[in-house]
Amino acid sequence: MKYFQCIGVSYKTADISIRSEFSLNDSNLHALFLDAKNLGIKDLLVINTCNRTELYGWVENESKLINLLCSHSEGDFKTFQKIGYTFNEEEGFHHLFRVGTGLESQILGDFEIIGQIKQGFYRSKKMGLTQGSLERIINAVIQASKRIKTETEISSGATSVAFASVQYILQNVSDISLKNIVLFGTGKIGANTCENLVKHTENDHIVLINRTQEKAEKIAGKFSVIVKPFGELASAIHEADVLIVATGAQNPTITKNLIHNNKPILILDLSIPRNVALDVNELNNVNVIHLDELSQITDAAFEKRKKYIPQAEVILEEVKAEFLEWLSHRKYVPTLKAFKEKIALVNHKKNEIEEENLFSEKMAQKITSKIAAYLRDHPQKAEETVAVLKDVFQLTPENFS
């Protein structure tokens, strides 16, 4: 018997160094999906962000997902047992709804997480791991997220890590429009940070650098920034007052030997794992801030958003209840399929004429639809009705799961 399981690690249970051990790069993620298919898993969602790594799927037990994560990351089972968490069935559904609506985010109401969940789902679909109820729950989570954003002000103002980093710069660097800002990395967070920098700093000489220059130039086409080649990173840092690092590298890209500044420099590391070496903070005139510290910054806007949590939770429960009702009916589908085939098979044996066989198929469909409607309208009698069908017609629904 398979159950909906969620396993993961997040900022709530682990610091940045431990979260880094369980993070997944693209090749790890691809291998994990292939392994999952070989294990017979039909539905699997992976959320892999700077704040959390989580696996959701229908499996016999949570150990299957924990082993998958530990096998394809640097994390191990013993560490997971200390800092990881697991949710089963309705608790798992509830957690996914809370994550997708920003209620579990480091920055309350984070509007980026639902996009990351969509991307995770598209990847699962591409890998053939969305064969059951996964698409339905993802659509329900998206619906809840849209309603909460529309009907409450929990996402009022920008709530992302990208915005938090720019807010920190604005609060801690004077005359920012005149300062030299370097942004290294053009992934999702880097692109969003670039947009926020342009919008809020009024700085027209922001330098954008990426290992693949074409990606930097693509973003530069949208904003007024200066693109420099990767080979000029050290010289750009030498001139910088602010350096923002948002790369997807698995090892530090900013090391001591890259920094030769005579003036103070603020470095914001928005990467998982850390992309700024720990000893960089030992240098004179250097102040390194990581995203975990950024996420702890609270302001009046955050306090205002907290007031809308109860309203958001009511919406979440409404959408979740609709999904759970749909799911409760879905578990009877194998029995109904077995029942339909049984009726059609009996009629096929009696009728040898093709038109009559077609008629019997239609009749079987009609009768099955009637029973399905009855189960929907009388949920309190559903278990009893299905049990009678199995008994009277000697059905084997497991063959249709």
C-alpha positions as CSV (number, residue, x, y, z in Angstrom):
1,M,0.0,0.0,0.0
2,K,1.4,3.4,-1.0
3,Y,0.8,6.6,1.1
4,F,1.6,10.3,0.4
5,Q,4.8,11.1,2.2
6,C,6.8,14.3,2.6
7,I,10.4,14.3,3.8
8,G,12.8,17.2,4.0
9,V,15.2,19.6,5.7
10,S,14.7,23.4,5.9
11,Y,15.9,26.6,7.6
12,K,13.7,25.6,10.6
13,T,15.6,22.5,11.3
14,A,19.1,23.0,9.9
15,D,21.6,25.8,9.5
16,I,23.1,26.7,6.1
17,S,26.1,24.3,6.3
18,I,23.9,21.3,7.0
19,R,21.2,22.4,4.4
20,S,24.0,22.5,1.9
21,E,24.8,18.8,2.4
22,F,21.2,17.9,1.4
23,S,20.9,20.3,-1.5
24,L,20.8,18.9,-5.1
25,N,22.5,20.1,-8.2
26,D,21.0,19.4,-11.6
27,S,23.0,16.1,-12.2
28,N,22.1,14.9,-8.7
29,L,18.4,15.7,-9.3
30,H,18.4,13.9,-12.7
31,A,20.0,10.8,-11.2
32,L,17.5,10.9,-8.3
33,F,14.5,10.9,-10.7
34,L,16.0,8.0,-12.7
35,D,16.5,6.0,-9.4
36,A,12.9,6.8,-8.3
37,K,11.5,5.4,-11.6
38,N,13.6,2.2,-11.1
39,L,12.1,1.9,-7.7
40,G,8.6,2.0,-9.1
41,I,7.6,5.5,-7.8
42,K,5.0,7.0,-10.1
43,D,4.6,10.5,-8.6
44,L,7.5,12.5,-7.2
45,L,7.9,16.2,-6.5
46,V,11.3,17.7,-5.4
47,I,11.5,21.2,-4.0
48,N,15.1,22.3,-4.0
49,T,15.6,25.9,-2.9
50,C,18.0,27.9,-0.8
51,N,15.8,27.4,2.2
52,R,14.6,23.8,1.9
53,T,15.1,20.5,0.1
54,E,11.9,18.4,0.2
55,L,10.6,15.2,-1.5
56,Y,6.9,14.4,-1.9
57,G,5.5,11.2,-3.3
58,W,3.3,8.2,-2.9
59,V,5.5,5.4,-1.5
60,E,5.2,2.5,1.0
61,N,7.1,4.4,3.7
62,E,9.2,7.5,4.2
63,S,12.5,5.6,4.3
64,K,12.3,5.2,0.6
65,L,12.3,9.0,0.0
66,I,14.9,9.6,2.7
67,N,17.3,7.0,1.1
68,L,16.7,8.7,-2.3
69,L,17.7,12.1,-0.9
70,C,20.7,10.8,1.0
71,S,21.9,8.7,-2.0
72,H,22.0,11.6,-4.3
73,S,23.2,14.4,-2.0
74,E,26.1,14.8,0.5
75,G,23.7,14.2,3.4
76,D,23.5,11.0,5.3
77,F,20.7,9.0,7.0
78,K,22.1,9.6,10.6
79,T,22.2,13.4,10.1
80,F,18.7,13.4,8.5
81,Q,17.3,11.6,11.6
82,K,18.6,14.5,13.7
83,I,17.4,17.4,11.6
84,G,15.0,16.1,9.0
85,Y,11.2,15.9,9.2
86,T,8.6,13.6,7.7
87,F,4.9,14.1,7.2
88,N,2.4,11.3,6.3
89,E,-0.9,11.6,4.3
90,E,-3.0,14.6,5.3
91,E,-0.1,16.1,7.3
92,G,2.0,15.9,4.1
93,F,-0.7,17.6,2.0
94,H,-1.1,20.3,4.6
95,H,2.6,21.0,4.7
96,L,2.8,21.2,0.9
97,F,-0.1,23.8,1.0
98,R,1.7,25.8,3.6
99,V,5.0,25.8,1.7
100,G,3.3,26.7,-1.6
101,T,1.4,29.6,-0.1
102,G,4.5,31.2,1.6
103,L,3.4,30.4,5.1
104,E,6.5,28.2,5.7
105,S,9.0,30.6,4.1
106,Q,11.8,32.4,5.9
107,I,10.3,35.6,4.6
108,L,6.6,35.4,5.2
109,G,4.5,35.4,2.1
110,D,7.4,34.7,-0.2
111,F,6.0,34.9,-3.7
112,E,8.9,33.1,-5.4
113,I,8.2,29.7,-3.8
114,I,5.1,28.9,-5.9
115,G,7.2,29.5,-9.1
116,Q,9.8,27.1,-7.7
117,I,7.1,24.5,-7.1
118,K,5.8,24.9,-10.6
119,Q,9.3,24.4,-12.0
120,G,9.7,21.3,-9.8
121,F,6.5,19.9,-11.1
122,Y,7.4,20.5,-14.8
123,R,10.6,18.7,-14.2
124,S,8.8,15.7,-12.7
125,K,6.4,15.7,-15.6
126,K,9.2,15.7,-18.1
127,M,10.7,12.7,-16.3
128,G,7.4,10.8,-16.4
129,L,6.9,11.0,-12.6
130,T,3.4,12.6,-12.6
131,Q,1.2,9.6,-13.3
132,G,-1.3,9.8,-10.4
133,S,-2.7,12.6,-8.2
134,L,0.4,14.9,-8.1
135,E,-0.9,17.3,-10.8
136,R,-4.2,17.7,-9.0
137,I,-2.6,18.7,-5.7
138,I,-0.1,21.1,-7.4
139,N,-3.1,22.8,-9.2
140,A,-4.8,23.0,-5.8
141,V,-1.8,24.6,-4.2
142,I,-1.5,27.1,-7.0
143,Q,-5.1,27.9,-6.6
144,A,-4.7,28.5,-2.8
145,S,-1.6,30.6,-3.5
146,K,-3.5,32.8,-6.0
147,R,-6.4,33.3,-3.6
148,I,-4.3,34.2,-0.7
149,K,-2.3,36.7,-2.7
150,T,-5.5,38.2,-4.1
151,E,-7.7,38.1,-1.0
152,T,-5.2,39.0,1.7
153,E,-2.2,41.3,2.0
154,I,0.2,38.7,3.3
155,S,2.4,39.2,0.3
156,S,2.0,43.0,0.4
157,G,5.2,44.6,-0.9
158,A,8.0,42.4,-2.1
159,T,8.8,39.4,0.1
160,S,11.5,37.6,-1.6
161,V,15.2,37.0,-0.6
162,A,16.1,39.2,-3.6
163,F,14.1,42.1,-2.2
164,A,15.4,41.5,1.4
165,S,19.0,41.8,0.1
166,V,18.3,45.1,-1.6
167,Q,16.5,46.4,1.5
168,Y,19.5,45.5,3.5
169,I,21.8,47.4,1.1
170,L,19.5,50.4,1.2
171,Q,19.5,50.4,5.0
172,N,23.3,49.9,5.4
173,V,25.0,51.7,2.5
174,S,24.7,55.4,2.1
175,D,24.5,57.1,-1.3
176,I,23.8,53.8,-2.9
177,S,23.1,55.4,-6.3
178,L,26.7,56.5,-6.4
179,K,28.3,53.3,-5.3
180,N,29.8,50.5,-7.4
181,I,27.6,47.4,-7.3
182,V,28.7,44.1,-8.7
183,L,26.2,41.2,-9.1
184,F,27.8,37.8,-9.7
185,G,25.4,35.1,-10.9
186,T,22.3,35.3,-13.1
187,G,20.1,32.4,-11.9
188,K,16.6,33.0,-10.6
189,I,17.6,34.8,-7.5
190,G,20.3,36.8,-9.3
191,A,17.8,37.9,-12.0
192,N,15.3,39.0,-9.3
193,T,18.0,40.7,-7.3
194,C,19.1,42.6,-10.5
195,E,15.5,43.8,-11.1
196,N,15.2,45.0,-7.5
197,L,18.5,46.7,-7.6
198,V,17.6,48.7,-10.7
199,K,14.2,49.5,-9.3
200,H,15.1,50.6,-5.8
201,T,18.7,52.0,-5.9
202,E,18.5,54.4,-8.8
203,N,22.0,53.2,-9.7
204,D,22.7,53.2,-13.4
205,H,26.2,51.6,-13.3
206,I,25.5,48.1,-11.8
207,V,27.9,45.5,-13.1
208,L,26.6,42.1,-13.9
209,I,29.0,39.1,-14.3
210,N,28.2,35.5,-15.0
211,R,30.4,32.5,-16.0
212,T,28.2,32.2,-19.2
213,Q,28.2,35.8,-20.5
214,E,25.2,35.2,-22.8
215,K,23.0,34.7,-19.8
216,A,24.2,38.0,-18.3
217,E,23.6,39.7,-21.6
218,K,20.1,38.3,-21.8
219,I,19.2,39.9,-18.4
220,A,21.0,43.1,-19.4
221,G,18.6,43.4,-22.3
222,K,15.8,43.9,-19.8
223,F,17.6,46.3,-17.4
224,S,20.1,49.2,-17.6
225,V,23.2,47.3,-16.3
226,I,26.8,46.8,-17.5
227,V,27.9,43.3,-18.5
228,K,31.5,42.3,-17.9
229,P,33.2,39.0,-18.8
230,F,33.9,36.5,-16.1
231,G,37.7,37.1,-16.5
232,E,37.2,40.6,-15.2
233,L,35.6,39.5,-11.9
234,A,38.6,40.2,-9.7
235,S,39.1,43.8,-11.1
236,A,35.3,44.5,-10.8
237,I,35.4,43.3,-7.1
238,H,38.4,45.6,-6.6
239,E,36.3,48.6,-7.6
240,A,33.1,47.5,-5.8
241,D,31.5,48.9,-2.7
242,V,28.8,46.1,-2.8
243,L,29.2,42.6,-4.1
244,I,26.2,40.3,-4.4
245,V,26.9,36.6,-5.0
246,A,24.0,34.5,-6.4
247,T,25.6,31.6,-8.3
248,G,24.7,28.0,-8.3
249,A,28.2,26.7,-7.8
250,Q,28.7,23.8,-5.4
251,N,32.0,25.2,-4.0
252,P,33.0,28.8,-3.0
253,T,33.6,31.1,-6.0
254,I,34.6,34.1,-3.9
255,T,37.9,33.4,-2.1
256,K,40.5,35.6,-0.3
257,N,42.7,35.8,-3.3
258,L,40.0,37.6,-5.4
259,I,39.6,40.5,-2.9
260,H,42.2,43.2,-2.8
261,N,40.1,46.2,-1.7
262,N,41.5,49.2,0.1
263,K,38.0,50.5,0.9
264,P,35.1,48.8,2.8
265,I,33.1,46.3,0.8
266,L,29.8,44.7,1.7
267,I,29.3,41.1,0.4
268,L,25.9,39.5,0.3
269,D,26.0,35.7,-0.3
270,L,22.6,34.5,-1.5
271,S,23.8,31.1,-2.6
272,I,23.2,27.5,-1.3
273,P,25.7,26.1,-0.6
274,R,27.8,29.1,0.5
275,N,29.7,30.7,-2.5
276,V,31.8,33.0,-0.3
277,A,34.6,31.2,1.5
278,L,34.2,31.5,5.3
279,D,37.7,33.1,5.8
280,V,36.8,36.0,3.5
281,N,35.2,37.7,6.5
282,E,38.6,37.8,8.2
283,L,39.8,40.4,5.7
284,N,40.0,44.1,6.7
285,N,37.1,46.3,5.4
286,V,35.0,43.2,4.4
287,N,31.6,42.5,5.8
288,V,29.9,39.2,4.6
289,I,26.2,38.7,5.1
290,H,24.5,35.4,4.2
291,L,20.9,34.9,3.3
292,D,20.0,33.3,6.7
293,E,20.9,36.6,8.3
294,L,18.9,38.6,5.7
295,S,15.9,36.5,6.4
296,Q,15.9,37.4,10.1
297,I,15.5,41.1,9.3
298,T,12.0,42.2,10.4
299,D,10.4,45.5,9.6
300,A,7.0,47.1,9.8
301,A,5.9,45.5,6.6
302,F,6.6,42.0,8.0
303,E,4.6,42.8,11.2
304,K,1.7,43.9,9.0
305,R,1.8,40.7,6.9
306,K,1.6,38.6,10.1
307,K,-1.9,39.9,10.8
308,Y,-3.2,38.2,7.6
309,I,-2.0,34.7,8.6
310,P,-5.4,33.6,10.1
311,Q,-7.2,34.7,6.9
312,A,-4.7,32.9,4.7
313,E,-5.1,29.7,6.7
314,V,-8.9,29.8,6.3
315,I,-8.4,30.0,2.5
316,L,-5.8,27.2,2.6
317,E,-8.2,25.0,4.5
318,E,-11.0,25.6,2.0
319,V,-8.9,24.7,-1.0
320,K,-7.3,21.7,0.8
321,A,-10.8,20.4,1.8
322,E,-11.8,20.4,-1.9
323,F,-8.7,18.5,-2.8
324,L,-9.1,15.9,-0.1
325,E,-12.8,15.3,-1.1
326,W,-11.6,14.7,-4.7
327,L,-8.9,12.4,-3.4
328,S,-11.3,10.4,-1.3
329,H,-13.4,9.7,-4.4
330,R,-10.3,8.8,-6.5
331,K,-9.5,5.8,-4.2
332,Y,-12.7,4.1,-5.5
333,V,-11.7,4.5,-9.1
334,P,-9.9,1.0,-9.3
335,T,-13.1,-0.7,-8.0
336,L,-15.3,1.2,-10.5
337,K,-12.9,0.3,-13.3
338,A,-13.0,-3.4,-12.3
339,F,-16.8,-3.3,-12.0
340,K,-17.2,-1.7,-15.5
341,E,-14.9,-4.3,-17.1
342,K,-16.8,-7.1,-15.3
343,I,-20.2,-6.0,-16.8
344,A,-18.8,-5.3,-20.2
345,L,-17.0,-8.8,-20.2
346,V,-20.3,-10.6,-19.3
347,N,-22.2,-8.8,-22.1
348,H,-19.4,-9.5,-24.6
349,K,-19.7,-13.2,-23.9
350,K,-23.5,-13.0,-24.6
351,N,-23.2,-10.9,-27.7
352,E,-21.1,-11.7,-30.7
353,I,-22.3,-8.8,-32.9
354,E,-20.0,-5.8,-32.8
355,E,-22.9,-3.2,-32.5
356,E,-24.2,-5.1,-29.5
357,N,-20.8,-5.2,-27.9
358,L,-20.6,-1.4,-28.4
359,F,-24.0,-1.0,-26.8
360,S,-22.9,-3.1,-23.8
361,E,-19.8,-0.9,-23.4
362,K,-22.0,2.2,-23.3
363,M,-24.4,0.5,-20.8
364,A,-21.4,-0.4,-18.6
365,Q,-20.2,3.1,-18.7
366,K,-23.6,4.5,-17.8
367,I,-24.1,2.2,-14.9
368,T,-20.6,2.9,-13.6
369,S,-21.2,6.7,-13.9
370,K,-24.4,6.3,-11.9
371,I,-22.5,4.5,-9.1
372,A,-19.7,7.1,-9.1
373,A,-22.3,9.9,-8.8
374,Y,-23.9,8.0,-5.9
375,L,-20.6,7.8,-4.1
376,R,-20.0,11.5,-4.5
377,D,-23.5,12.4,-3.2
378,H,-23.4,9.9,-0.3
379,P,-19.8,9.9,1.0
380,Q,-20.9,8.5,4.3
381,K,-22.1,5.3,2.5
382,A,-19.2,5.1,0.0
383,E,-17.0,2.6,1.9
384,E,-20.0,0.3,2.4
385,T,-21.2,0.6,-1.2
386,V,-17.7,-0.2,-2.6
387,A,-17.4,-3.2,-0.2
388,V,-20.7,-4.6,-1.5
389,L,-19.6,-4.2,-5.1
390,K,-16.4,-6.0,-4.5
391,D,-18.2,-8.8,-2.7
392,V,-21.1,-9.3,-5.1
393,F,-19.1,-9.1,-8.3
394,Q,-15.9,-10.6,-6.9
395,L,-13.8,-7.7,-8.1
396,T,-10.0,-7.3,-8.0
397,P,-9.5,-3.5,-8.0
398,E,-5.8,-3.9,-7.3
399,N,-5.3,-4.8,-11.0
400,F,-6.6,-1.4,-12.0
401,S,-4.5,0.7,-9.6
